Amino acid sequence: MLRVTRLTDYATVVLTVLASRPEAVLSAADLAERAGLEGPTVSKLLKPLAQAGLVEGFRGVHGGYRLARPATEISLVEIVEAMEGPLAMTECSLDHGECGISASCGVRANWRRINDVVAEALRGVSLAQMLDDAPPSPPPARRIAARLANA
């Protein structure tokens, strides 16, 4: 089963809290309360999110965090990569993967294509869309011309 980690899921939740109040600077404690998460977990999430340039932190009495850019400009692939590193379905999906059989493997190109499709799908969903109740609309289906043979 392909899944994102729990921390990546929680990071998305925290970012949607920030996206819902773009004018506010929220403390880690406020974020934890609004997201329904433990304070230490939220603090753990904020560091890689800040390093990736998704949130910016402010020190002082009225310090806290806010999105570094508008939610419409932050894609899900950025969140996943901030928390988990480069997106890779398999070891050979990475440019410098450490798979011992990559030179002779016949499926590597296909895994890379699949990896690219998943990355593009995540790139196509913004943090702002994650705020909506309805799921993001899928891209239009590609039609394949077909004719039935005469029986």
N, C-alpha and C positions, 0 to 999 in steps of 0.2 A: 504494500500500500504506500502510495506517495503522499506524504504529509509535510506540512511545515511544522516546526517545533512549537511547543507551547509558548515559549518566550516570544517567538515571532508573532504568534496570534495575539498575545498580550500587548506587544508593541503596537500592533495595528489598533487595538482597542484604545490604548493611551493616546495615540496620534489622532484618533477620531474625536476623543474628548477635547484635545487641543483645537482640532479643526472646527468643532462646534462653537468654540468661543475664540475666534481668531484675534480679537482685540485684547484679550486677557493674558496676563502672565500668571500662570498657576504654579504653586509650589508642588513639590513631589508628593507631599501629604494630601493636598487638594486633589491632585491627579489620581492618587490611589483611592481616595474616597469616591470620587466621581466614576472611576472605572470599576470599582468593586474589587480591587486588588490589594494585596499586602504592600505596605510602604517599602520594605526592603526590595521587593520584586520590581516595583516601579523605579526605584533608584538604580537598580541593576540595568534596567532597560534604557534609561536616559543616557547613559554614557555612550554606548555604541550609536544611538540615534543622533547624539550631538556630534560625534566623530564623523558620521556620514553626512553631516550638514542638513539633517532633517529638522532638528530642533536647535534653538539657541537658548542658552542659559544666562540668567542675570543674577548677580550676587546682591547681597544686602537685605535690609529689612523687608523690602517689597520685591525681593527676588523670586525667581521661579523660572518657568520654561514657557516658550511659545513656539509655534511652527516657524521655521527659518524662511519658508516660502509659502505662497498660497497653496491650499489643499488641492487645488486643480492642477498644480504643477508637480505634485509628488505622486509617483506611481507605485503600485504594489511591488514591482520588481526592486525598486530602491529600498523598500522596507525589508524585504526578504534578504537582499544582499547586505544590508546594514547589520542584520542580526546573524546571518548564517554564512556570509562570504559569497563568492561568486556562485551563481546558480549553475548547478550541474546535476543532471539526472543520473549520470554514471561517472565514474572516475575518468573515462575517456572523453567525456563531454568537455573537460577542461583542456585548454591548450597545452598545459604542461602536466598532464595527468601522470600518475605513477603506476599505471596498469602495465603489468609485465608482458602482456600479449598484444598491446595496441598496434605494433608494427605489422602483425600478421592477422589481425582481427578483421573479419568481414562485416561486422555490424556497427563498427565505430561511426561511419558516416551517417547511418540511419539514426543512431542515438543522438548525434549532434543536431540533425534536422529536428528531431523531437524536442530536444532541449531548446532550440531556437523558437519553435512554435509555443512552448510553454512560456518562455521569457517574453515573447511578443504579446501573449495573452495577458500576462501580468503587467506589462508595460502599458497595455490598453485600458487599464482600470486605475482611476485616480483615487486618492484618498477622499476627495470630495464625493465621489460616487459611493464610497463605502458608508457615507452618512445617510444615504437614501434608504428608505424601507424596502423598496423593490430592488431586486438584484440588477446589476448592470445589464443592459441589453446586449445579447450576443451579436457578433458581426453577422451580416447577412449570409445566408447559406449559399455556398457555391453550387450552382446547378451543373449537372452533368447531362449532356445530351445523350439520350438513349432511345432506341427503337426496338420494339418487340419483333422478333422474327415471325414470319408467317408459319403457322402450324400446319 
